[in-house]
Amino acid sequence: MRFDTLAVHAAPPEPETGEVAPPIRLSTTFARDEHNDKLVGVLAKSWKRIDEKTLEFELRDNLTFHSGNTFTAADVLGISSLVFRTGLIAVGTSAKYARQMIGGYTADAWAGDVGIAIAVFDLMAFGASVQNLGGDLGEGARLPRRTRVGFTMNYVDPQGGWRLLTTLEGQWPSGRAAFLLTGVEAGVVTRGVGIVGRAGYAGHSAPSDASPFTFGAGVELGALHFDYAFRQFDVLGGGTHRFGVRWTP
């Protein structure tokens, strides 16, 4: 049998969109039977053609890289933000550190965000931001720069015990088509302590195995917030789990 090599996108999805960093090369993805010249999957359990330039793979379980590292994926994101408020207007900036890990492959990047928001009492807010200024992961890979414009609407008084709000947002990733995101948050928070549930839908600016739906929850303990979100992502073994901790003094 003759073996062919194919580069596939194996990096973790970029948060919120499922977009991925440049490909990591996995050898012997296919084997070609010399008797009938048909392709047989070695790393790939199955595959299908998305368009003339894109193939979608379902990889076998328990794969390892040539280094012996198991085919696993994780990403870590740390953010520190500073916001200045005056009247109904808030201007802010964030510094972030991102790390992506695939088996024995690790990439790090530093980046920044800037944004502005206009609040209309506690009922609604408009905002715009530019994200991932900088963001060099090395070897030509970068965190995708994006412009975001959004609107949030509260349906109950947030100073009370109930939470119910929706968000509509447009995103313009660098070099890709624009797309929309929408979400809803509902729950009970009394004297700064409570729990909320969240659901969201995100379009894609490029072909992706990421589900358009995200589900999650948050626990609020005064200035301390714990967040969780799940998104189906078949290439990475069934789904992506994200955990977050925020402190807002």
Protein Blocks (a to p, Z undefined) as FASTA:
>chain_A
ZZddddddfbdcdehklpacdddddehkbccdfklopacdfklmbdcdfblmbccdddde
hiacfkopacddddddddddddddehjbccddddddddddehjbccddddddddddddeh
jlbccddddehihjinbjhiacdddddddddddfbdfklmbdcdddddddddehiacddd
ddddddddeehiacdddddddddfbdcfbdfbdcdddddehjaccdddddddfknoopac
dddddddZZ
